Amino acid sequence: MLPSSRTPPADRSQGRLAHHFRMAPGGKSKDRRRQPKGAAQIKSASQTVGQNASPVTIDLYQRLLDVFGNAFSPRFPLETSLIQQVKQHLYNREFEKAFGRREYLEAYAVRWSSSRALGYLNIFVDISAHLVRHFKGTGEAGAMESVTDGSPNELDMQDEMSQSPTSVNCVLNVICLGGGAGAEIVGLGGYLKYLQASAIPGFCLPRIEITAVDIANWSGVVHALEDNVTTALPLPKYASEKVKAANVPLVCRDDYSVTFHQCDLLGIDIHQLGSLVKDSKLITLMFTLNELYSSSIPQTTKFLLSLGSLVKRGTLLLVVDSPGSYSTVELGNSGNNSIDGAEKTGRKYPMHWLLDHTLLETSSEGKPDQQHAKWKKLVSDDSRWFRLPDGLRYPIELENMRYQIHLYELA
């Protein structure tokens, strides 16, 4: 029922499914609807992440691109006709066809996941002060410590790192919902490398355990990327000893692992969902939530509320999606497009409004016998840019990414 959260290229003439492939759409949402309680705009210190603002080095960006280039080298040069076939199937909502062939999945990862992986790395770095508070171990005291309000900067992260003791059991468990195409997987590998390069003495460097969940069978793509994140790049036969010595994996297998789980997020059994997310410290919905809402607002609302009842206090929920009018949901006549089961015909709601309504209002205003877990918002921005630095090498054109971001913590 639910697509793989992958949609055709942005083109306003193509309707609501057109927004996802376009990574640099123009225009900013001017929606001024009343915001749900607790949904005040909370922006990060770096609202526009670009080549001058990012603490990430160009070498690390390049290393992530090399992961994709090496994992899917047989796909280069990329066949234009193959990409057009994928886009057409997605536009027609023929998701089984779009993601039913290995070459389609690999072409998608090569064409779109590569650029997004760099943007996701920047996002993880930007919210790092919230994430590093989980690196104090896997025990209740370390993993569940509450995060203060406000948006962090790099100094906040360094302060947290200085207070985080060394631990052999330091694990960051990440659930990537709709993450089969691999951008989150590679972005998190880059984030771990960034942490290792930035760590100060005594800081608990985490092991990152990732579970990617998607409706299509992306297992081949996921495992190919994992292998190339944890394996040194191939070198020319006559490479110098110095070059060979410097050629190490992005991260080691002991520090990084990925599991793929295929399921329909809106049809998953609550017990199965609980087993997936119960130990999570970060849950991501990257360019996925708007498609869930477009499929069914009631089911998506139920799914989000279920997350709050299944995860532990202190768990972070990161939502990234297209900005502005590219992420609006129209409420129709059927129960599939209603808020709280009420029909409100013809009205369009921004995705972030529906998200806040679910997590901040519904969670706090439920009936006494239907109380839901309470979330609090840590970061929120309706529009940001990630701009690629000059000098990156990749066989096909890379794209900047414009996005909205919302970070919540279970209180």
C-alpha positions in Angstrom: 0.0 0.0 0.0 2.7 2.5 1.0 5.3 3.6 -1.6 9.0 3.6 -0.8 8.9 7.3 -0.1 10.4 8.0 -3.5 8.6 10.3 -5.9 9.1 11.7 -9.4 11.0 14.8 -10.3 9.6 18.1 -9.1 7.3 19.7 -11.6 4.3 21.7 -10.5 2.5 20.6 -13.6 2.8 17.0 -12.5 0.8 17.3 -9.2 1.6 16.5 -5.6 3.8 13.5 -6.3 6.3 15.7 -8.0 8.1 17.2 -5.0 10.6 14.7 -3.8 13.1 14.4 -6.6 13.7 18.1 -6.8 16.4 18.8 -4.2 16.5 22.6 -4.7 13.0 23.9 -5.2 12.3 27.6 -5.1 9.8 29.5 -3.0 9.2 29.6 0.7 5.9 28.7 2.3 3.9 31.7 3.5 1.4 29.7 5.4 0.3 31.5 8.5 -2.1 29.1 10.0 -2.3 28.9 13.8 0.4 26.6 15.1 -0.4 23.9 17.6 0.6 24.5 21.2 4.3 24.1 21.7 5.1 24.5 18.0 6.9 27.8 18.1 9.6 28.2 15.6 12.9 27.0 17.0 15.8 27.5 14.6 19.4 26.3 14.7 22.3 28.6 14.9 23.2 27.6 11.3 19.9 28.1 9.4 21.6 27.8 6.0 24.1 25.0 5.8 26.6 25.7 3.0 30.2 25.4 2.1 31.2 28.3 4.3 29.0 27.3 7.3 29.6 23.6 7.5 32.3 22.1 9.8 32.4 19.0 7.6 35.6 18.8 5.4 35.4 18.4 1.6 37.5 15.3 2.0 34.8 13.7 4.1 32.1 14.7 1.6 34.2 13.2 -1.2 34.7 10.0 0.8 30.9 9.5 0.9 30.6 10.0 -2.8 33.3 7.4 -3.3 31.2 4.9 -1.3 28.4 5.2 -3.9 30.8 5.3 -6.8 32.5 2.1 -5.8 29.4 0.3 -4.6 27.6 0.7 -7.9 30.5 1.2 -10.4 28.8 -1.0 -13.0 26.1 1.7 -13.2 28.5 4.3 -14.6 28.0 5.9 -17.0 24.4 6.1 -15.8 21.8 5.3 -18.5 19.4 8.2 -18.9 16.7 5.9 -20.1 16.9 3.8 -16.9 16.3 6.9 -14.8 13.4 8.0 -17.0 11.8 4.6 -16.5 12.1 4.8 -12.7 10.7 8.4 -12.7 7.7 7.4 -14.9 6.8 4.4 -12.8 6.9 6.6 -9.7 4.8 9.3 -11.2 2.2 6.7 -12.2 2.4 5.4 -8.6 3.5 2.0 -9.9 5.7 1.4 -7.0 6.1 -2.3 -7.4 7.4 -1.7 -10.9 9.6 1.2 -9.9 11.4 -0.8 -7.1 10.9 -4.3 -8.4 14.2 -4.5 -10.4 17.7 -4.4 -9.1 18.9 -2.0 -11.8 16.1 0.5 -10.8 17.1 0.4 -7.2 20.8 0.9 -7.9 20.1 3.7 -10.4 18.0 5.5 -7.8 20.7 5.2 -5.2 23.4 6.4 -7.6 21.3 9.3 -8.9 19.6 10.7 -5.8 20.8 9.0 -2.6 24.4 10.2 -3.2 23.6 13.9 -3.0 21.2 13.4 -0.1 23.8 11.4 1.9 26.0 14.6 2.0 23.1 16.7 3.1 22.1 14.2 5.8 25.7 14.1 7.1 25.4 17.9 7.6 22.1 17.5 9.4 23.4 14.9 11.8 26.4 17.3 12.5 24.0 20.2 13.0 21.9 18.3 15.7 25.0 16.7 17.2 24.7 18.4 20.6 21.4 16.5 21.1 22.8 13.2 19.8 26.0 13.1 21.8 24.1 13.2 25.1 23.2 9.6 24.2 26.8 8.5 24.1 27.2 8.2 27.8 26.5 4.5 27.7 23.5 2.2 27.2 22.2 2.3 30.7 19.1 4.2 31.8 21.0 7.1 33.3 23.0 7.7 30.2 20.6 6.9 27.4 17.5 8.6 28.8 18.9 11.8 30.1 16.7 14.7 29.1 17.8 17.2 26.5 17.4 20.9 27.3 15.4 23.1 25.0 17.0 25.3 22.4 19.1 24.6 19.4 22.7 23.5 19.8 25.9 24.7 18.2 29.3 23.2 17.9 30.4 24.6 21.3 27.5 22.9 22.9 28.5 19.6 21.3 32.1 20.0 22.5 30.9 20.7 26.0 28.8 17.5 26.0 31.7 15.5 24.6 34.0 16.8 27.4 31.5 15.4 30.0 30.9 12.1 28.3 33.0 9.3 29.9 34.7 6.6 28.1 32.6 3.5 27.8 32.9 0.1 26.0 29.1 -0.1 25.7 28.4 3.2 24.0 25.8 2.5 21.3 23.7 4.8 19.1 20.8 2.8 17.9 19.2 4.5 14.8 16.0 3.5 13.1 15.7 4.9 9.6 12.1 4.7 8.5 11.8 4.8 4.7 15.6 4.6 4.7 16.2 1.7 2.2 17.7 3.9 -0.5 20.8 4.3 1.5 21.3 8.1 2.0 20.8 7.8 5.8 23.1 4.8 6.0 26.0 6.5 4.3 25.3 9.8 6.0 25.5 8.2 9.4 28.8 6.5 8.5 30.1 9.9 7.6 28.8 11.3 10.9 30.6 8.6 12.9 33.8 9.5 11.0 33.2 13.2 11.8 32.8 12.3 15.5 36.0 10.2 15.5 38.0 13.1 14.0 36.4 15.7 16.4 36.6 13.7 19.6 38.4 15.0 22.6 40.2 12.7 25.2 37.8 10.7 27.3 34.9 11.1 24.9 32.8 8.0 24.5 32.9 7.3 20.7 29.7 5.3 19.9 29.1 2.2 17.9 26.3 3.1 15.5 23.7 0.3 14.9 21.3 1.2 12.1 18.1 -0.5 11.1 16.8 0.7 7.7 13.1 0.0 7.2 11.3 0.2 3.8 8.4 -1.3 1.9 10.5 -2.3 -1.1 13.4 -4.8 -1.0 16.4 -2.5 -0.8 18.5 -5.2 0.9 21.0 -5.4 -2.0 21.6 -1.7 -2.0 21.8 -1.5 1.8 24.4 -4.2 2.1 26.4 -2.9 -0.9 26.7 0.5 0.8 27.4 -1.0 4.2 30.3 -3.1 2.7 31.8 0.0 1.1 31.4 2.1 4.2 33.4 -0.5 6.1 36.0 -1.4 3.4 38.9 0.5 2.1 38.6 1.8 -1.5 40.3 -0.2 -4.3 43.6 1.2 -5.3 45.6 1.0 -8.6 48.0 -1.9 -8.8 51.1 0.3 -8.5 49.9 2.6 -5.7 52.7 3.8 -3.5 53.2 2.4 0.0 52.2 5.8 1.4 48.9 5.8 -0.5 48.2 2.2 0.6 48.9 3.0 4.3 46.5 6.0 4.1 43.7 4.0 2.4 41.5 2.9 5.3 37.8 2.3 5.6 35.5 5.2 6.3 34.6 3.4 9.6 35.4 0.0 11.0 32.9 -2.9 11.1 33.4 -3.0 14.9 31.9 0.5 15.1 29.2 0.4 12.5 26.5 -2.1 11.4 23.3 -2.0 9.3 20.3 -4.3 9.2 17.5 -4.0 6.7 13.9 -4.8 7.5 11.2 -4.8 4.8 7.7 -3.8 5.8 4.8 -1.4 5.2 5.0 1.2 7.9 1.3 1.9 7.8 0.4 -1.8 7.9 2.9 -3.0 10.5 1.7 -4.8 13.5 2.3 -2.8 16.7 4.2 -5.7 18.3 6.5 -5.9 15.3 7.0 -2.1 15.4 7.8 -2.3 19.1 10.5 -4.8 18.5 12.1 -2.6 15.9 12.1 0.7 17.8 12.2 -0.3 21.5 16.0 0.3 21.9 16.2 3.2 19.5 17.8 6.5 20.5 17.2 8.2 17.2 14.3 7.6 14.7 14.5 9.3 11.3 11.8 10.0 8.7 13.8 11.6 5.9 11.6 12.6 2.9 9.1 10.0 4.0 6.5 11.5 6.3 4.7 13.5 3.6 4.2 10.4 1.5 2.8 8.6 4.6 0.3 11.5 5.2 -0.6 11.5 1.5 -1.5 7.8 1.8 -3.6 8.1 4.9 -3.7 10.8 7.5 -5.5 8.7 10.1 -3.1 5.7 9.7 -0.1 8.0 9.8 -1.4 9.7 12.9 -1.9 6.4 14.6 1.6 5.3 13.6 3.2 8.4 15.1 1.2 8.1 18.3 2.3 4.4 18.5 5.9 5.4 18.3 5.5 7.5 21.4 4.1 4.5 23.3 6.8 2.1 22.2 10.1 4.0 22.6 11.9 5.1 25.8 12.1 8.5 27.3 14.7 10.7 25.7 14.4 9.1 22.2 14.8 11.6 19.4 12.5 11.8 16.3 14.1 13.6 13.3 11.8 14.6 10.5 13.2 16.0 7.2 11.1 16.6 4.1 10.6 19.0 1.2 9.8 22.6 2.2 6.7 24.7 1.7 4.1 23.8 -0.8 5.9 20.7 -1.7 4.8 19.1 1.6 1.1 19.9 1.9 -1.7 17.5 2.3 -5.2 18.1 1.1 -8.1 16.8 3.2 -10.8 15.2 1.1 -14.2 13.6 1.6 -13.0 10.1 2.7 -11.8 8.9 6.1 -8.3 8.5 4.5 -7.9 12.3 4.4 -9.2 13.6 7.7 -7.8 14.8 11.0 -9.0 12.8 14.0 -11.6 11.2 11.8 -13.4 14.4 11.0 -14.0 15.3 7.4 -12.7 18.7 6.4 -13.1 18.9 2.6 -10.7 20.8 0.4 -8.4 22.3 3.0 -4.7 22.0 2.6 -2.5 21.6 5.6 1.3 21.8 5.8 3.0 18.6 6.8 4.7 20.2 9.8 1.3 21.4 11.1 -0.1 17.9 11.0 3.0 16.6 12.6 2.8 19.2 15.5 -0.9 18.5 15.8 -0.2 14.9 16.3 2.9 15.0 18.6 2.2 18.2 20.6 -1.6 18.6 20.7 -3.0 15.1 20.4 -0.5 13.7 22.8 -1.4 16.2 25.5 -5.1 16.6 25.0 -6.2 12.9 24.8 -9.0 11.6 26.9 -8.0 10.3 30.3 -8.2 6.7 29.1 -6.3 7.6 25.9 -3.3 9.5 27.1 -0.4 9.4 24.7 3.3 9.9 25.4 4.4 13.6 25.3 6.9 14.9 22.9 8.7 18.2 23.0 10.2 20.1 20.1 13.9 20.8 20.1 14.6 22.1 16.6 12.3 23.4 13.9 12.9 25.2 10.6 10.5 25.4 7.7 13.3 26.0 5.1 17.0 25.4 5.0 19.5 24.9 2.2 22.4 22.4 2.0 24.7 23.7 -0.7 27.4 21.4 -2.0 31.0 22.7 -1.9 33.0 23.2 -5.1 35.5 20.6 -6.1 33.6 17.3 -5.5 34.2 14.6 -8.0 31.3 12.3 -9.1 30.4 10.8 -12.5 27.0 12.5 -12.6 25.6 15.9 -11.6 25.1 16.5 -7.9 22.3 18.6 -6.5 21.8 21.0 -3.6 19.1 20.2 -1.2 16.4 22.4 0.3 14.5 21.0 3.2 12.4 21.5 6.3 13.6 20.0 9.6 11.9 19.1 12.9 13.5 17.4 15.8 11.5 16.1 18.8 12.4 14.3 22.0 10.1 12.0 24.0 9.7 13.8 27.4 
